[in-house]
């Protein structure tokens, strides 16, 4: 099987609808960690870019849980 990829955005969801709108800014330097639910709990982390985007490349195929370590002045919002 080819390696897996998980990608997305961390952003300020002004209208709290779980959809990134063009007027909602990304949050940089958020730690995103993907941890597999199988294969012994393998994990990989990355930081979000200046626009809030992130990519975790080369993951083993499987089911993962994503966690975000928010900067101290943000509260965690809706995950989609």
C-alpha positions as CSV (number, residue, x, y, z in Angstrom):
1,X,0.0,0.0,0.0
2,X,1.2,3.5,-0.7
3,X,1.9,5.9,2.2
4,X,-1.0,7.9,3.5
5,X,-1.5,11.6,3.7
6,X,-3.5,13.7,6.1
7,X,-3.9,17.4,5.4
8,X,-6.1,20.3,6.5
9,X,-6.3,23.8,8.0
10,X,-6.3,25.3,11.5
11,X,-8.1,28.6,11.4
12,X,-10.3,31.1,13.3
13,X,-13.8,29.9,12.6
14,X,-15.6,33.3,13.1
15,X,-19.1,31.9,12.4
16,X,-18.5,28.6,14.1
17,X,-19.8,26.5,11.2
18,X,-16.8,24.2,10.8
19,X,-16.2,25.4,7.3
20,X,-13.1,27.6,6.4
21,X,-14.5,30.7,4.8
22,X,-12.3,33.2,2.7
23,X,-12.5,35.8,5.5
24,X,-11.2,33.4,8.2
25,X,-7.5,33.5,8.9
26,X,-5.3,30.6,9.5
27,X,-3.4,30.0,12.7
28,X,0.3,29.4,12.3
29,X,2.6,27.1,14.5
30,X,-0.2,24.9,15.8
31,X,1.2,21.4,16.6
32,X,-0.9,18.7,14.8
33,X,-0.3,15.1,15.8
34,X,-1.7,12.1,14.1
35,X,-1.7,8.9,16.2
36,X,-2.7,5.5,14.7
37,X,-5.3,3.4,16.5
38,X,-3.4,0.3,15.4
39,X,0.2,-0.7,14.8
40,X,1.3,0.1,18.3
41,X,0.3,3.7,18.5
42,X,2.6,5.2,15.9
43,X,2.4,9.0,15.8
44,X,3.7,11.8,13.6
45,X,3.6,15.6,14.3
46,X,3.9,18.8,12.2
47,X,3.4,22.5,12.7
48,X,0.8,24.4,10.7
49,X,2.1,26.9,8.2
50,X,1.5,30.7,8.2
51,X,-1.8,30.2,6.4
52,X,-2.9,27.5,8.9
53,X,-2.4,24.6,6.4
54,X,-0.7,21.4,7.4
55,X,0.2,18.1,5.9
56,X,1.4,14.8,7.5
57,X,3.1,12.8,4.7
58,X,4.3,9.3,4.6
59,X,2.0,7.8,7.2
60,X,1.4,4.1,7.4
61,X,-2.1,3.3,6.1
62,X,-4.6,3.0,9.0
63,X,-7.0,4.9,11.2
64,X,-5.7,7.9,13.0
65,X,-6.8,10.3,15.7
66,X,-5.7,14.0,15.2
67,X,-4.9,16.3,18.1
68,X,-4.1,20.0,18.0
69,X,-2.0,21.8,20.5
70,X,-3.5,25.3,20.3
71,X,-1.5,28.4,21.2
72,X,-2.4,29.6,24.7
73,X,-4.7,32.4,23.6
74,X,-7.0,30.3,21.4
75,X,-9.8,28.0,22.5
76,X,-10.4,24.8,20.5
77,X,-13.3,25.1,18.2
78,X,-15.4,22.7,16.1
79,X,-13.4,19.9,14.4
80,X,-14.4,18.8,10.9
